[in-house]
Amino acid sequence: MASMAQFCYIIGPSSLRQKYSSFRFCFQNPVYRKNALSNISTRFHAKPSSVSVSSSIVCSAANKPSSSSQVSSAAKIRSEVLSPFRSVRMFFYLAFIASGSLGGLIATTQLIASLTNPARSSEVPDILTGLGIDIGAVFIFAFLYFRENTAKNAQLARLSREESLSNLKLRVNQNKIISVSSLRGIARLVICSGPASFILESFKLSEPFTESLLERGVLVVPFATDGNSPRLDFDESEDMKEITEKRKRLWQLAPVYVSEWTEWLDEQKKLAGISPESPVYLSLRLDGRVRGSGVGYPPWNALVAQLPPIKGLWSGLLDGMDGRVL
């Protein structure tokens, strides 16, 4: 039962389960995985020395973002998978609270009767002891229930935000738009959000780690927040042809429906207490969950050191070694 629940969690929303399950089955083959990543390509219609990322960004009011306050059924299912015994604990906490309250009510009536009847005055100390135990039990289990419920709500809010992220759209090339959830189990996304100058500097800093990042399934999603058009310069010389192709593949994705991306990123900054103008990065695990974030440039060297390759003998066993979830 646990393995089936985890399987449903990895797949994500029900509408994607059938398509994704067959794809993930095939993707366990290391050769297939390598080819799948290399086949995610884009068409660059720009001058030979540069490419405009913002040319692929599309704004539309047709795709309205869903309310972040609503918790989807998929998020609730994933919460149950991650904390399978939470509901049981909360049920017993409520049962103990009810039992202690009932015992306290009975002890209170007995105490009143003893205080009004001098013949039963000797029973008062025992009744007070029992009443104190009941009141203490009610407070303890109420505190435990409140703490568990707070953790549940925080987890549901985080999972709901992750589901909202999984529904955001990305442009692979001029003819193909996919959702973030389509890359679950395939790529580890790194979202760079900031002004065009921040995107360009992140692009330059990633150059020495291009090949290592691709081996670990990393794909970058540059999102310019200042409305400018960052132009990524690629070396089109014959000697640099191979590395240029890898650079283009690493930076090939572009956000679609900018208003939704802006709303989602602003919400994350607000929750983290970060200024809306601050440039940030977020790195996702293979399962689409957020594994790291921060203000400033992505730590490319740390990603290469921490993430295992997604091809080779140990690829299947190390798929989950993406770091803890934030």
Salt bridges, closest charged atoms under 4 A:
GLU123 OE1 - ARG120 NH2 3.11
GLU148 OE2 - ARG86 NE 3.03
GLU148 OE2 - ARG89 NH2 2.77
GLU162 OE1 - ARG78 NH2 3.15
GLU162 OE2 - ARG158 NH1 3.62
GLU162 OE1 - ARG289 NE 3.66
GLU163 OE2 - ARG78 NH1 2.49
GLU163 OE2 - ARG184 NH2 3.60
GLU211 OE2 - LYS246 NZ 3.46
GLU215 OE1 - ARG216 NH1 3.82
GLU236 OE2 - LYS248 NZ 3.14
GLU242 OE2 - LYS246 NZ 3.87
ASP287 OD2 - ARG285 NH2 2.94
ASP319 OD2 - ARG33 NH1 3.18
ASP322 OD1 - ARG188 NH2 2.91
